[in-house]
């Protein structure tokens, strides 16, 4: 009787899924920082550049987004069901790459906006629209619309990020943004892996095999 009472008083599957998604946000953040550290190592080995100084931009970006990502992960876990692991990891990698590219481009923009003046602010609306499209894709119920939204977001992120990198004119800024995108893809893969597991069997879509 006690075990049944504890079971009734436990967390609902949706709440467990929300907590699970937040946990995988931690894992994705660690994956991002680990991948960025490893990808920057050749710059230290062959060029003698300080790896920690190169990591400043991506690390600042990761820190800036950490708390919002936790809230978004909890909301995503509450509102969505599990998906196939291959689909979730692929989607996560693509989304992570776009976020990584866009986020580090934003850090570069913070550095160049004072020098370039009002012209640099062209970056802001394109980057904001890209972020909105990514959020829409996360919660879209239709897979085709979600893919289109991600494609449009990736294009906007590529154009706006390329614009900022052209303003900066530094190959180190380009390297940082590329490494951030690759690290974001690794983090997104990890997050997608967790997304396909969080919540247990109760959160499988209706009609899915158990």
C-alpha positions as CSV (number, residue, x, y, z in Angstrom):
1,X,0.0,0.0,0.0
2,X,2.8,2.4,0.8
3,X,4.5,1.8,-2.5
4,X,1.3,2.5,-4.3
5,X,0.8,5.7,-2.4
6,X,4.3,6.8,-3.2
7,X,3.7,6.0,-6.9
8,X,0.5,8.1,-6.9
9,X,2.3,11.0,-5.2
10,X,5.3,10.9,-7.5
11,X,6.0,13.3,-10.4
12,X,3.9,13.0,-13.5
13,X,5.5,11.7,-16.7
14,X,5.5,15.3,-18.2
15,X,7.2,16.7,-15.1
16,X,9.8,13.9,-15.2
17,X,10.4,14.6,-18.8
18,X,10.8,18.4,-18.1
19,X,13.4,17.6,-15.4
20,X,15.1,15.1,-17.8
21,X,15.4,17.7,-20.5
22,X,16.9,20.2,-18.1
23,X,19.5,17.6,-17.1
24,X,20.4,17.1,-20.7
25,X,20.9,20.8,-21.1
26,X,23.7,20.4,-18.6
27,X,25.1,17.6,-20.6
28,X,24.9,19.5,-23.8
29,X,26.7,22.5,-22.3
30,X,29.5,20.2,-21.2
31,X,29.7,18.7,-24.6
32,X,29.8,22.2,-26.2
33,X,32.7,23.3,-24.0
34,X,34.6,20.0,-24.4
35,X,34.2,20.1,-28.2
36,X,35.3,23.8,-28.4
37,X,38.3,23.1,-26.2
38,X,39.4,20.2,-28.4
39,X,38.8,22.1,-31.7
40,X,40.9,25.0,-30.5
41,X,43.8,22.8,-29.6
42,X,45.4,22.9,-33.1
43,X,45.5,26.7,-32.9
44,X,47.6,26.4,-29.7
45,X,49.8,23.5,-31.1
46,X,50.6,25.0,-34.5
47,X,50.1,28.7,-34.0
48,X,51.0,29.2,-30.4
49,X,47.8,31.0,-29.7
50,X,46.4,31.0,-26.1
51,X,43.6,28.5,-26.2
52,X,41.9,30.1,-23.2
53,X,41.7,33.5,-24.9
54,X,40.2,31.9,-28.0
55,X,37.6,30.2,-25.8
56,X,36.4,33.5,-24.3
57,X,33.8,34.2,-27.0
58,X,32.2,30.7,-27.2
59,X,32.4,30.4,-23.4
60,X,30.7,33.7,-22.9
61,X,28.0,32.8,-25.4
62,X,27.4,29.4,-23.6
63,X,27.2,31.2,-20.2
64,X,24.8,33.8,-21.6
65,X,22.4,31.2,-22.9
66,X,22.6,28.6,-20.1
67,X,19.7,29.8,-17.9
68,X,17.4,30.5,-20.8
69,X,18.2,27.1,-22.2
70,X,17.3,25.5,-18.9
71,X,13.9,27.1,-19.0
72,X,13.4,26.3,-22.6
73,X,14.4,22.6,-22.0
74,X,11.8,22.4,-19.2
75,X,9.1,23.9,-21.3
76,X,10.0,21.7,-24.3
77,X,9.8,18.6,-22.0
78,X,6.4,19.6,-20.7
79,X,4.8,20.3,-24.1
80,X,6.3,17.6,-26.4
81,X,6.6,13.8,-26.5
82,X,9.6,11.7,-27.2
83,X,10.8,11.1,-30.7
84,X,13.0,8.5,-32.5
85,X,16.7,8.8,-31.4
86,X,18.0,9.2,-34.9
87,X,15.5,12.0,-35.7
88,X,16.1,13.8,-32.4
89,X,19.9,13.7,-32.7
90,X,20.0,14.9,-36.3
91,X,17.6,17.7,-35.6
92,X,19.5,18.6,-32.4
93,X,22.8,18.7,-34.3
94,X,21.4,21.0,-37.0
95,X,19.7,23.3,-34.5
96,X,22.9,23.3,-32.3
97,X,25.1,24.3,-35.3
98,X,22.8,27.2,-36.2
99,X,22.6,28.4,-32.5
100,X,26.4,28.1,-32.2
101,X,27.1,30.1,-35.3
102,X,24.5,32.7,-34.5
103,X,25.5,33.0,-30.8
104,X,29.2,33.5,-31.4
105,X,28.4,35.9,-34.3
106,X,26.5,37.9,-31.7
107,X,29.7,38.0,-29.5
108,X,31.7,39.3,-32.5
109,X,29.0,41.9,-33.1
110,X,29.3,43.2,-29.6
111,X,33.0,43.8,-30.3
112,X,32.6,45.6,-33.7
113,X,29.4,47.6,-33.2
114,X,31.3,50.5,-31.5
115,X,33.7,50.7,-34.3
116,X,31.3,50.3,-37.2
117,X,28.5,52.5,-35.9
118,X,24.9,52.2,-37.0
119,X,25.6,50.1,-40.0
120,X,26.5,47.1,-37.8
121,X,22.9,47.0,-36.5
122,X,21.7,45.4,-39.7
123,X,22.8,42.2,-38.0
124,X,20.2,42.5,-35.2
125,X,16.8,42.0,-37.1
126,X,18.2,39.1,-39.2
127,X,19.6,37.4,-36.1
128,X,16.4,37.9,-34.1
129,X,14.3,36.5,-36.9
130,X,16.6,33.5,-37.1
131,X,16.2,32.9,-33.4
132,X,12.4,33.2,-33.6
133,X,12.3,30.6,-36.4
134,X,14.4,28.2,-34.4
135,X,12.0,28.5,-31.5
136,X,9.1,27.9,-33.8
137,X,10.7,24.8,-35.2
138,X,11.3,23.4,-31.7
139,X,7.6,23.5,-30.9
140,X,6.0,23.0,-34.4
141,X,3.8,20.0,-34.6
142,X,4.3,19.6,-38.3
143,X,7.7,18.2,-39.3
144,X,7.7,19.7,-42.7
145,X,7.1,23.2,-41.4
146,X,9.8,22.7,-38.8
147,X,12.3,21.7,-41.4
148,X,11.4,24.8,-43.5
149,X,11.7,27.0,-40.4
150,X,15.2,25.6,-39.6
151,X,16.3,26.0,-43.2
152,X,15.2,29.7,-43.2
153,X,16.8,30.2,-39.8
154,X,20.1,28.7,-41.0
155,X,20.1,30.9,-44.0
156,X,19.4,34.1,-42.0
157,X,22.1,33.1,-39.5
158,X,24.6,32.4,-42.2
159,X,24.0,35.8,-43.9
160,X,23.9,37.8,-40.7
161,X,27.0,36.1,-39.3
162,X,28.9,36.4,-42.5
163,X,28.1,40.2,-42.5
164,X,29.5,40.6,-39.0
165,X,32.6,38.6,-39.8
166,X,33.2,40.7,-42.8
167,X,33.0,43.8,-40.6
168,X,35.5,42.3,-38.2
169,X,37.9,41.2,-40.8
170,X,39.8,38.9,-38.5
171,X,40.5,35.2,-39.3
172,X,40.4,34.5,-35.6
173,X,36.8,35.7,-35.4
174,X,36.0,33.4,-38.3
175,X,37.7,30.5,-36.6
176,X,35.8,31.2,-33.4
177,X,32.4,31.3,-35.1
178,X,33.2,28.1,-37.1
179,X,34.4,26.2,-34.0
180,X,31.3,27.5,-32.1
181,X,29.0,26.1,-34.8
182,X,30.8,22.7,-34.8
183,X,30.7,22.6,-31.0
184,X,27.0,23.6,-31.1
185,X,26.4,20.7,-33.4
186,X,28.0,18.3,-30.9
187,X,26.0,19.8,-28.1
188,X,22.8,19.6,-30.1
189,X,23.4,15.9,-30.8
190,X,23.8,15.3,-27.1
191,X,20.7,17.3,-26.3
192,X,18.8,15.4,-29.0
193,X,19.9,12.1,-27.5
194,X,18.5,13.1,-24.2
195,X,15.3,14.5,-25.8
196,X,14.6,11.0,-27.2
197,X,15.0,9.4,-23.7
198,X,13.5,11.9,-21.2
199,X,10.2,11.0,-19.7
200,X,10.3,7.3,-20.0
201,X,7.9,5.1,-22.0
202,X,4.9,7.0,-20.8
203,X,5.9,10.0,-23.0
204,X,6.1,8.0,-26.2
205,X,3.7,9.3,-28.9
206,X,0.3,7.6,-29.0
207,X,0.4,4.3,-31.0
208,X,4.2,4.1,-30.7
209,X,5.6,0.7,-29.9
210,X,6.8,0.1,-26.4
